[in-house]
Amino acid sequence: MTVTFFLVRHAVHDLLDKVLVGRAPHVSLSDEGCRQAYRVAVRLARERLTAVYASPRERAQETAQAIADAAGLPVETAPDLDEIEIGGWTGLRFEEVVKDPNWSAWNNERATSRPPGGESMAEVQSRIIGLLECLRAAQPHGRIAAVSHGDVIRAALLHYLGLSLDEYARIEISPAGISTVAVGDWGAKIITLNERMHT
């Protein structure tokens, strides 16, 4: 029994690469993000999806809704797909956060560090893998789209690749990128990594 997961990073928003939005509310897709979400939906429409799950964040919900509409499925919200909790860094611009000495540790020692008042990558990995295993048990032949966030998807992929969380920067997860993973009792296989839809 093999489940196929299509791990999708939400499409772009206007604050991307400018602000650490984290779990800040009311961050929606930009016009380009809406176009990206549509292209992902068209791509996944041929995959015979059985379910679509999404992080509670608006940008993920909007991306998932496009996918679900194309597949004729509802969007199911999964809190374990949520963005990493970055605590006191939430809402800071990148030029502000680099002044925090914890920022260097976070980027160089991802397996052991955490944002101030936030969540560690190990905690993120535990919750995303726990969710995927629960979905695999409930839908042993499922073809499931899971719309989440860059670090969350990286944490899952590093688990399946058997790599340390410190290797997170070796995996590129672009906005609207699709990483496909087959998981069964035999183990896991990465089918595609960061597949991107072009105009």
Secondary structure, DSSP 4 states (H G I P E B T S, - for coil): -EEEEEEEE---BTTTTTB--TT-S---B-HHHHHHHHHHHHHHGGG--SEEEE-SSHHHHHHHHHHHHHHT--EEE-GGGSPP--GGGTT-BHHHHTTSHHHHHHHH-TTT---TTS--HHHHHHHHHHHHHHHHHH-TT-EEEEEE-HHHHHHHHHHHHT--GGGGGGS---TT-EEEEEEETTEEEEEEEEE----
